[in-house]
Amino acid sequence: MENWVNDLNHILLQNIVPFGTRLAGAIVLWIVGGWVIKVVKALSRRGMAARGIDSTLIEYLESAIGVTLRVLLVIALLSLFGIETASFAALIAAAGVAIGMAWSGLLANFAAGVFLILLRPIRVGDFITAAGITGTVTEIGMFATTIDQPDNVRTVVGNNKLFADNIVNYSTNDFRRVDLTAQLAHGVDVHAAMAALKSRVAQIANVVQSPAPDVEILEFNAAGTKLVVRPYCHNKDYWQVYFDTNKTIMAVGGESGWPIPAPHQVMHQRQG
C-alpha cells in the first residue's frame, strides 16, 4: 500500500503537477497576450490616425497586425509546452505552401486587397456599385470587402472579384445627378412648365446651386411632351432629393392645373 502511494505521489510530482503549472501559465499567457494585442492595435490605430493616414489603410493594417500577433501568441503557447518552435515554423511554412497551392483564390483575394489599399479606388464610407452589389463600404479586409446595401443587408465580397470588376464610386465627386422625368399633356405651355419646374426644383433642400438643375425637353410622344428634370446633389442626399423632386413635379402640376396626360389618337373617316 505504501509503495502504491509513493508511486502515485511520484506520478503527480513528475507529470501532472508540471502539466498543470504549464496549463495555468498558458491560460494566463493567453489572457495577458490577448490584452496586449488589443492595446497594441489600439495604440497603432491612434498613432496612424494622428499622422493622418487614410481610415481604410488603418483598418487594413490593424487587421494584419492583429493576425500576426495572434500567430506569435500561439507559437509562444506551444513553446511553453515544450514544442520546438523552429520545427513548428517549418511546419507552418510547409503548410502555407500546400494551402497556397490549394487555395490560390485566397491568395488572389489577398493580393487584390493590397492593390485596393494602394490604388484606393474605394475607401471605407464610399457608396459604390461593384461585383453586382450596390452599397456603402464598411470594411476593406485582408481577403474580403464588407458592403452594407441600402436595404441594410450586409454583403461580403472577395477582394479579387471586387477588384476585377468595374467599380462605380458615387462618393468620389462632390455631387451627382438625379434623373427624373415629367410627362406633360397636350395643350400645356411647355416653356412655362419648364420655367416653373426649374424654379421650384432649385428650392428643394440639399439641391446644389452650381450646376443649376436641368429641365429640358426629352421627347414627344402620344401623350404630349416629356421633360427631363435633373437636379444635382451630394450623394448622401440623393434619395431625399429624388423623392422631393417627384413631389415638386406633382405640386407644380397641380398648382398650374395641368391636365392628366393621356395618349391621343386622331381618327379620320373616309367617305365610302
Salt bridges, closest charged atoms under 4 A:
ASP54 OD1 - ARG123 NH1 3.21
GLU59 OE2 - ARG45 NH2 2.71
GLU62 OE1 - ARG45 NH2 2.74
ASP148 OD1 - ARG154 NE 2.79
ASP179 OD1 - ARG177 NE 3.00
ASP179 OD1 - ARG230 NE 2.82
GLU219 OE2 - LYS226 NZ 3.73
ASP237 OD2 - LYS236 NZ 3.27
GLU255 OE1 - ARG200 NH1 2.77
